[in-house]
Amino acid sequence: MMLQSLRNNFLAGLFVLLPLAVTIVVVQFLLQKIGGGPSVLIYEHLLIRYEFFGAAEDIVFDDYVSARPFIGNLLNLIATIIVLFIITIVGILSRYFIGKFLVNLADRALGAVPLINTVYNTAKQIVQTFSTQKRAVFQKVVLVQFPRAGTFAMGFLTGQAAGEIPARADAGTLTNVFIPTTPNPTSGFLLMIPSKDVIDLDMTVGEGMKLIISGGAVIPGWEGKVFEQPTKPIETK
């Protein structure tokens, strides 16, 4: 009993600290990847120039931040904020005539370069596909019988099937449903199901994602009711 109590307390503490630890790791990764390069420029053109915080020309950046990790993290943070600010400014300018003109000019220039245009156009299509400004890929959350009759899987409706597939299937109106895997929803199965067999759910796409990523542990409320996961294990015969 004592060992079981210690185990339960350890798991409870782990579940409390795990989201915080993951957040710290992700933020640190973003700071290093986004602010790593610009922070070198800040060091070379600002700190060395004005000899701030012991910076000197005979000290390379890596040695400087190794001896002063706090200042290194601060530089990454400042550089990250600058990069995000520049991205935001580009987004604002892209909404106006001059910005649209420059974006279209760069788009045509990159599209004219062999090999680069293939990578650029592919990345552009992916971004446009999943951009919320263009269209919502996942229209609503649905319930279907999968992988066999009598068992249910939650998925996302992506549209109505059209073209060759429904014509050759000869099954009437088909609905495209993406069934994601858990806990990683980036992979899954594309099912084309008769529309009459698709059950619409009231939960939002965001709530559906939380349910899938959590493996069913986070259950969204419904009609004003908030459902909690059972405190006792489910007995199986």
N, C-alpha and C positions, 0 to 999 in steps of 0.2 A: 504493500500500500504506500509506503514511504517513497519507494523508488518510482512508483507510478505518479505520485503527487509531484515529485521533483521533475519528472519527465513532462508532465502537463504544464507546470510552471515555466519550464525551459522553452517549450513550444510556444506558449503564450507570449513570453518575452521576445522570442525570435520573430513571431508574426507582427509584433509591435515595432521592432527595430528594423525589420527587413525593408519595408517601404522607404524609411529614412536613409538606409544604407544605399539602396538602389538609386534614390534621388541624388545623393552626394556623388556617387560614381558617375552618373549620367551628366550632372552639371560639370564635374571636373573634366570629363571627356570632351564636352562641348567647349569649355574654356580653353583647353589645350589645342584642340583641332581648329577652332575658329580664331582664337586670339593668339595662337602660337607664333604665326608668321608676322602679323602686324606688331606684336610686342617687341620683336627684334628691331624693327624700324624705330619704334618709340625709344628704345634703349640707345640706338646708334645716333639718332638725330636730335634727341632731347636730353636724355640723362647724361650722355657723354659730353655733349656740347656745353651744357651748363654745370657739369660735374655734380649732378644731384645724387644723393644717397651713396656716395663713394664710387660712382661710375668713373671709369678712366679708359683711355684709348688702348692701353696695354692689357686690359681685361676683356676677354671674349665673353659673349653673352651667356653661354652655358656655364662657364665658371662663376660668373656674377650671380646668376639665379641659384646655383648650387650652394653658394655661400649665404645667400639671402632668399630663402624659399618664400617668405612672406611677400617680399617685394616682387618676386617672380609671379606669384599668384595674382598680386595686385595689377601687374602689367597685363597679364592675360585677361583679367576682368575688364580693364579699361579698353584694351584692344577689341575684345568681344563686343562691348557696348558701341564702340566706334563702327565696327563692321555692321552690326544690326541697325545702327542709325543710318548708315549709307544705304543698306538694303531698303529701309523704310522710305528714304528720300527717293530712291529709284522707283519704288512702287507708287509714290505720290506723283512723280513726274510722268509716269507711264499713263496716267489718267488724263493728261492734257495733250494738246496738239503737238507741242515741241517734243515732249517725251515719247508720244506714240511714233512720231516721225523718226526719232533716233532709234527706238526699239525696232521698228520695221527696217531701218537701214542696216542695223547690226544683224537682223534676222536674214536679210537677203545676202549680206556679205558672208555670213557663216554658211548659208545654204549653197553658196557657189564654190566653196572649197572642197575638193575631193577628199574622201575619207572622213574629214571632220563633219561634213554635212550629214553623213550617215549617223554618226553618234549624236549630233545635235538634234536632228529631226526625230530620232528615236526617243531621246530624253524629253523632247518637247511634247511628243504624243502622249508619253506616260503622264507627264504633269497635267496636260489638258484633260486626260481621261479621268484623273482623280481630283481635279480642281473643283472645289465647291462653287466657284464662280461660273463655271461652264454648265454643269449639271450634277445632280446628285446621283451617283452610281447606285447606291443602295436606296431604293425608293421607300421601302417599308419592311418591317419584320414579319415573317410568315412562318407557318408551321406546316410541315409536310411529313408524310410517312416515308421514312428512310432509315436504314438501308433495306427494310422489308416491311410488308404490311403489318400493322399492329405496333410498330415502334415509331417514335416521332423524333424529328430533328428540327431544330430552329435554323432558319436561313434568312437571306435577304433577297427580296424581289428586285431584279435588275431591269426588267422590261418584258415585253412580249416577243416570243420567238417569231421570226419571219424568214421568208426566203425558202431555200431548198429543204431545210430540215423539217418544218411542220408539214410541208407538202408531201414529202416522201414518207413521213411517219404515219400520215393519214389518221391522226388521233384528235382532230379538231383543233381548238385553240390551245396553244402551249404557252406556258409562262416560264421565263428564265429565272431560276432560283440558285443563288450561290450559297452553298453549305460550307461554312468555314470550319477549320479544325480548331481544337482547343488544346492548349492555351494560346497557340499562335494562329491568329485569324488570317494571316497573309496567304495561307495555302488552304485548299479545300476542293470542293467538287461543284461543277456546273451541271445542274439538273434542268431538264426541260420537261415540265410536268403539265398534264392537263389542268387548265385553269380551275376546273371544278374541284380538283383535289387539293388546292392551295388554300390554307386557312389564314386569314389576316389576323394579326395581333395588334393590340392597342399600344404596346410599348414602343418607345422611340428607337431609332437606330443606335443612338448612344447607349441606351439602357441594354439593348440587345448585345452590343459589343462587350459591355461590362459583364454580362451574364456568361458569355462565351469565354472571355479571357480568364474569368475566375473559376471556370469549370463548374458553373452552377452554384457557386457559393454566394454570389451577390444577386439576390432576387429582387427585381424592381417592384414597387408598389403597383396596385391595380385597383381602380375605382376607389381611391382614397385609402386603401388598405396597404400596409407595409408588412411583407411576409419575412419571417426570420428563418434562418436555417435551423433544423432540429438540433437540440442540444445533445440528444442521445443518438448513437449510431443506428442506422436503419437495419433492422433485423432481416436477414434473408434465410429462406428455407432451403 
